Structures are given as structure tokens and as C-alpha cells.
Amino acid sequence: MSGNFQFSFEDVAIVSIAACDAPIVVTSEQIDAQLEPFYSRVGADRGLLQKLAGIEERRQWPTDITFIKASALAGEKAIAESGIDRERIGVLINTSVCRDRLEPSTAVSVHDELGLPSQCINFDISNACLGFVNAMHMAGTLIETGQADYALIVDGEGTSEIQQNTLDRLLAPESTIDDLFANFASLTLGSGSVGMIMGRHSENPGSHPVLNGEFRAATEYHELCVGSLEGMRTDTRALMRAGTELGKVGWDASNSASWGDMQRYIIHQVSRAHTSAIVQALGIDPERVPLTFPEFGNIGPAAVPFTLAKEVDGLKTGDRVLCIGVGSGLNVAFLEIRW
């Protein structure tokens, strides 16, 4: 089927997954307080972030933690929890949206920070909020074909710059209520990092097999969300509608009919409205959908693995988990794991 891609693995697994919380808490009430002059001028009410997005707070890094350092912190934690010798890691993939430069890749700096071996290939994958799931597929393919024994995937996101730029823009005297909604997504973003070691299930007792998945694209919607560290312009309503419709198309086209009865659905964390729309469109049990956006906001491509990492203690051996990723562009992905 045109635009539809499905895959399966025989012997690929998650060996470890680790999340790092950014330590500085920024509440939505604090953001509202900064925007009070804007609200008064345009006649808007406070509390939109809580009412519309369901986000109570998000996190930020201190100034000495760069995007690279955040990725390396999570990578080091994942290596330690895996118990493997870092000399056996054959590929490092960084999937961060946030970056300090165009070149070289962020991955080369993380590779150096972690002291990974010369034979460990390293590169960035960038695909908006879907990058980490894309990297899991890429790493799984390299492991399955015998080109790597272990892969390390990292992602580090930081939002202080984009949020401050957005606040400054809204506090400018010429800003309007339309500017608030066009920039609303920037205020929902959160900071954090995550690392994952993947390897062969047969060689790693207690690891968690990655079984199969599917990707689907609707790139005619690539203008609905465009962002940089300067700011993010989003048609929130149209993006939610298009993303939900694309997710439903992928769900209906899937060969995995049993996805309707998973123990957990790890959905990309955007907001309360987006989560409810996906849950309703796919007809899944909301009680099986863990949420991190109320406390951590939308952490971009780190959101799916970050939420999975937070859920590890509640999972039992044999539980079936479906990761559902959505990235502006638009792209969606489904990836099944057996815990």
C-alpha cells in the first residue's frame, strides 16, 4: 500500500532504558504571571495552559547543562543499567531536535563524552518528535542483520531559550491573541533526556523484545508545525486533526489486529486534547495510557521513551506495550514491545 511501511524483528530487544529529569520546575502559573500584561492588554484569561493543554508544569536545565550534556547524562545512565561493556556498543544515534550547531553532529560530541570506541559509528537522526522511534527501527535493523551487537540511542531536549523567546514576543506591544495561539505549542514544551541500549534478546536475559511496527506519512501537512529555537509556529487545531486522522489510517491498515488489547499504550505526550483525540480515534482504554505531559510537558522526540522509562516499574514480564509516535511533517509510527 502506498505510503505504508511495516516491519518485524526476530531477535531485537531493549536491554535498558533510562530517563533524566531536568531539575528546574517551571509551572504554568509562573508563565501566566509573566504574561499578565499581555493577558490584560488583549482581554484573555489566565490558565489557558492548564485548561487547554492540561500542563501544570514543565522542566528546564540549568545553564551548565547543554543539549549534548543532557544526552550524555542519559546515555551514561542507560549504559550503567545495561551492565554491558561500552566497548561492545557498535552504533550511537542521537535524535535530539534541540541542537547548538548545524555541524558536526551532536552524536560526535556525545560519543566523545561517553568514551565510546572508535568502531562505534555515530550519527544524528532528525525527524521532529518521531526521531527516537525512527532510531529504534534503524538500530534494530543493524542488530538484526549482524552489523552491531549493541546500539545506544540518546535524546536531550531543552526549552528555556524557545520559551523565553516566545514570552518576549508575546509581551511586545504589537502582539495579538492570534499570536498567542500561533505560539501556544512553544509554551507546552518541556526539557529532559533519555537513553536506551538495544541488543539481541537471545543474548540478554531479562531484555524486552521489540516485535514489529508500522510507519505512515502525510507530508502534505508539513507546514502545520514549523519550529526552531527562536520559536514554534503551529496551527494547533489542524495539526491535531491531521495527526489523529493519520494515526487512525495507520491503525486500520496494520496487520497487527491484536493491538487493541495491549497492557500499555505509550503515546507521544503533547497535551490533554491530543491524548484524548488519539484514545478516542483508536478506541483504546484510557486507563492503559500513562501520562507524563501534566508534569513534564511535551519533551519532543524524548517524550515516548521518557514516558516508557517512567512506566518500567509498573510493567510485568510478558506485558505488551505499544508505542505510538507522532511527528510534525506529518509522520506517525507504531512499535510493539513485549516486556
ZIGIGI-V924609 format. One line per field, one symbol per residue. burial: 1 if it has 24 or more other C-alpha atoms within 12 Angstrom, else 0. Layout:
BEGIN
burial->???
END
This chain:
BEGIN
burial->000111111011111111111100111100110010011000000001110111111111100011111111111111100101010111111111111000001111111001010001111111111111111111111111000111111111111111110111111000001011111111111111111111111000001111111111110011011110101111110011011111111110010000110111111111111111111011110101111111111111111111111111000000011111111111111111111
END
